[in-house]
Amino acid sequence: MKKKILICGGTGFIGHCITKELFSKNHKVIIYDNFSNYVPPQEGHYPFYLQKRLEEIKDKAKIIRGDIRDKELLTKTIKRTKPNIVINLVAIPLATASNVFFEDAIQINLNGHINLLAAMREVDSVERIIYTSSSFVYGHFKYDPADEKHSTEPIDIYGGTKLSCEILTKAYAMRFGVDYTIIRPSAVYGPTDANRRVSQIFVENALTDKPLQLHGGGKDKVDFTYLTDIAHGFVLVALSPKAKNEIFNITAGEGRSAEEFANILNDLLPGKVKTIIKPADLNRPIRGSLDITKAKKLLGYEPKYQLEEGLKKYLDYIYSTGLFKK
C-alpha cells in the first residue's frame, strides 16, 4: 500500500538517500528541513553537496523549509500533510558538536523531538514514528558485538539526548497508541557527507596530501556503515509490520579500526596516505561491532558493503563530483 511519509531532516546526508529509495517504491515523501549545518561551509562542502542531494529529490518530494524547534510550523505541517509514517533524522549530527553546542543539542536533539511528538497528537493519520538514535546510547561497549539488549549508559551529551528521546518515544507510543521503531546506526559514511566525520576527513586528507591522525594508534574500532545500507534499513523499518515497537541496530555489523581504514585507503590510493599518531581521545566511548542479527531475522536486512567495497564506491563518487582529482 502506498504510504505518505514525512521525513524531518529529509534533505540531509541519510535523509535524501532514504527519500530516493522510497520514491523507487512509489511512496509519497514530504520533507521538513531547515538546511542547517554545524561545519564551516568551506570545510565540509555543504552547499555543494546539498545541491547534489536536491537535484536528485526536488522534483518528486514536497519540501518544506522549517525548523523542528518551531512547534507552530511543525504542527501546521503535520496537520496539513497528514502523514502515515514519520521519520525523525533531525539532530546535531556529530557527537563532538553536540558536546560543544550543548544548548543547541538540547533544543534540537531533545526538545525538537518532543515538539514532533506533540505535533503528531493533532492528527490521527500517523501509524508509526521512526526515531533515529545512535550507538552512542550504549556508552562503553561491555561486550562485542553489542546487541540491542546491551546496557544503555551514554557518556556524553549526544548519547544522552538520544537515549532520552528513545524513552520518550516508547512512552508516547504506549500512551497514545502509535507504533514506534528506534534505529541505532553507527559511523555512517558515503556520498554527499558534509559533516566532517572521521571517514570524510580521512578520505579528503588523503586526497590533499594531509596526514591522517590516528588517535591512540588508531586501534579503537567502530562499525562503519555505508550510506545506502543504512538508508535501506530505514525503508525496511518504515514498511515492515515486523518492525512494530522494536529497536534495531542497523549497521554493517563489523567493527573496524581507524588503522584498518587508513590501510584500506592506502590500497586504494597508493602512496597518498600518510599517518601520524595522536594521544587517545578519552572522552569518546569505546565501541566496536554492533550485532545486527535481529534486523536480519525480522526485516531481512543484509548490508551490501563492508569497508573495502564501501570506500571504493565513496572514492568513485568523490572523483565524479570534480571536487578532487585523481
N, C-alpha and C positions, 0 to 999 in steps of 0.2 A: 504494500500500500504506500502510495506517495505521501511523504511527510513534509511538513513545514518546519524548518529547523532554524532557530535563532542562535547565531554564534557571536558571543561577546568576545571581541578580540579577533574577529574573523579575517582581518587583513594582515595579521601577524605571521610570523615565521611558520608556526604549526597551523594556525587557523586557515590560511589561504590554501594549504595543501589538503586539509580536511574538506574545505569547500569544493575543490576541484573533484575529489572522489565522489562527493555527494551529487554533484552535477552529473557525473558519469552514470549514476544510478537513478537519475531523473527526479531527484528530490528538490524542493524549493528551499533556497537559503536566504535568510535575512542576516545582514552583518551589522553589528553595533560596535563602533570602534572610534577612538579619539586620535588615532595616528600619532601616538607619542613614542619617544624612545629615550632611554636614560644613558645613551652613549653619545659623545660628541659626534656630529654628522660626518666630520672629516675622518674619523677613526673607523667607524663601522659601516660606512657606505649606505646608511639607512635610506636617504631619499632615492638613491639609485635602485636599491633592492625593493623598496615599497612600490616604485613604478613598475618594476618587473612583475610583482605579485598582482597589482591591479590590472595589468594588461591581460592576465590570464582569467580573471574572475569578474571584472566590472560589467561585462555585457550580459551576464546571467544573474548575478546576485543583486539584491536590493541592498544598497549600502547606506547606512545612517550614521552620520558623524555625531557621536555622543560620548560622554564620559560616564563610567559606571558609578562615579561619585554623585552624579546628577540624578537624584532619585526621581524627580518630577518627569524629566525627559525619558528616563528609562521606563517608568511606569506607563507613560503615554505610548511609548514604542510597543511595549508588550500588549497593551490594550488594543492598539490599532492593528497589530500584525497577527495576534492570537496564534503563537507557535505551538506545535505539538511537542517539540523537544527543544530544550535549552542547553547549550554548551557554554560553560564559562571558562575561558582561557586567560582572562584578564589578571595580570599581576605584574609587579616589577619583576622582569624575567631573570634576574640574576640574584643569587643569594647574597653576594657581596654588596650589591647596590641596595638591597633591602635593609642590610645592616647599617649602611651609610645614611640612606634616606629613611630613617626609622619612622618618622611620622607619615611620610608618603606611603610606606609599606602598610601601616595600619589602616590608613584611609582607603587605599586601593585594594590591597590583597584581602583585607578582612571586612572593613565596612562596606566596600563596594559589593562584595558577595552578599552581605546582609541586605543591601538595597535591592539586589536582584531577587533574592528570596521573597522579600516583601512585595515587590512588584508582581511576582508570579501569583500572589494571592488575589489579584484583581481580575484574573481570568480563570475559566475552567477548562481551557484547551490544553494546558501543559500536562503531558503524560509522564515525562521523565526529565530530571535535571542531571546533567553530567558535569561533575566538578573536576577540574584539573589540579591535582595535588602534586606531590613530589616525593622522591625517595629520601629527601631531607627530613621527612617526618620521622624516619627511623632513628635519626641521630647516628651514633657509632654502631656499626653492624656488630651484633653479638655472634652471628654465625653467617656462613656464606655457602650457598646463596640465601639471601633474605627473602622469605615468603611474606604473604600479606598478613600472617599472624605474628610476625616479628613485633616486639615491643615498640611503641612509638614514644621516643624520648628526644625530641629535637633539641639542638644545642645552639640555635641561632634564631633571629627574628623571622627569617624566611620560612624555616621549617615550622616555627611556632604559629605563624599566621595560617599556613597551610593545614596544619592539624586542627586548629580552631575551626576552620571552615569545614573540614570533614565532619567534625562533631555537630556543627550547626546544620549541615546538610542532612545528616541522618535524622536529627531531631525534627527538623522541618518536615521531612518526608513522612515520618511516623505520625506527626501531629495532624498534617493536612492531607494525607492520603495520596501523595505523589511519589512515583518511583524515583530512585536515585541510582547513580553509578559513580564511583570515585576511581579515577585513574592516577596511578603513581608512575610518572615517567622518570627517565634518568639521562642526563648528558646528551640531549638531542643535538644532532649536527646535520649539516647538509646545505643545499642550495638556498640562497637569499638570507642566510643567517647574518644579522647585522648587530648582534648584541655583545660581540667580543667575548664569547665563550672561549674556553681553552682551545677547542677544536679550530675555531676560526682564527684565533691568534697564532696557533702553531702553523697552520697552513699558510697564512698570509706572511708570517715571518720567514718561513722557508722560501717563499716566492720572491721576497725582497731582501734576501741575504742577511736577515737578522737572526740572532740566536734564539733557540727555544729554551725557555727556563724550566728546568726540571727541579721542582721543589722536593727536598728530601731525596734527591737522586731519581725522582720520577717513579718510585716503586709502588705508591698507592694506586689502587685500581678503582675504576668507575665503569658503569655499564653504558658504554657509548651506543646510542640508538640512532639509526638513520631516519631522516625526516619522513620518508614515505611509509616506513614501517609504523611509526607512532601514529601517523595520520590514519592508516588503515585500521589500527587498533581502535581509534576513536569511532570510526564508522561502524565497525563491528559492534561496539558497545552501544552506539546510538540505535541500532536497528535490531539487535538480538533480544528476544524475550528472556533469554538465559542470563542477561546482564542485570536484570532487575534486582535492585538493592544489594549490589555486590561491589567489592573493591578489587581492582586488578593492578598488578604490576604489568605495564606494557613497555617492554624494553627489548634489547637484543638477547638478553638472557646470559650475558657473558661479560665478566669484569676484565678490563684491560688496563694496563698501566700507561702512564704518560711516556715512560721509556719505550714501551712497545709501540705506542702511537708514533713516536719520533722515528723508530726503526722502520716502520711501515712507510712513513713519508720518505725516508731516505731511499728505500727501494723504488718508490715511485718517482722520486726527484734526485737521482744520483748526484752526489757531490754538492747539493744545495742545502743540506740540513746540518746546522751547527747547533750544539747544545752547551749550556752552562748549568752548573749545579748551584741551586739556591737552598737556603735553610727551609726546612719543612714548615708549612703553614699549620700551626697548631690550633687555629680557630675553625678549621674545616672538619666535618665529621669523617671518620674512617669508614669508607664504603667498600663496595666490591660488586659482585654479581647479584642480580635480582632473580628470584625464582618465578618463571612465567608459566609454570605447569598449569595453574588454574585457568589462565587465559587460553592456553592451548586446548584444554579439555572442554571448557564451556563454550568458547567462542570460535574455536578453530583457528586461533591466531597463530601464524607462523612467520616470524621475521625473515625477510629475504636477504638482509645484508649484515654480514659480520664486518668488522672494521676494515679489513683489507679491501673488500669489494665496495664498501660504502665510501671510503676515502678516494678510491679511484673515480667513482661517479661524481663525487663532490669536486674533485680537481678538474674533471672534464667540464663540469658546469661553469666553474670559475673561469677557465680558459675561454669558454664560449661567450662570456659577457664582454670580453675585451678589456676588463679592468687590469688584468695581469697577463704578461706574455710568457710563452714557454721559453 
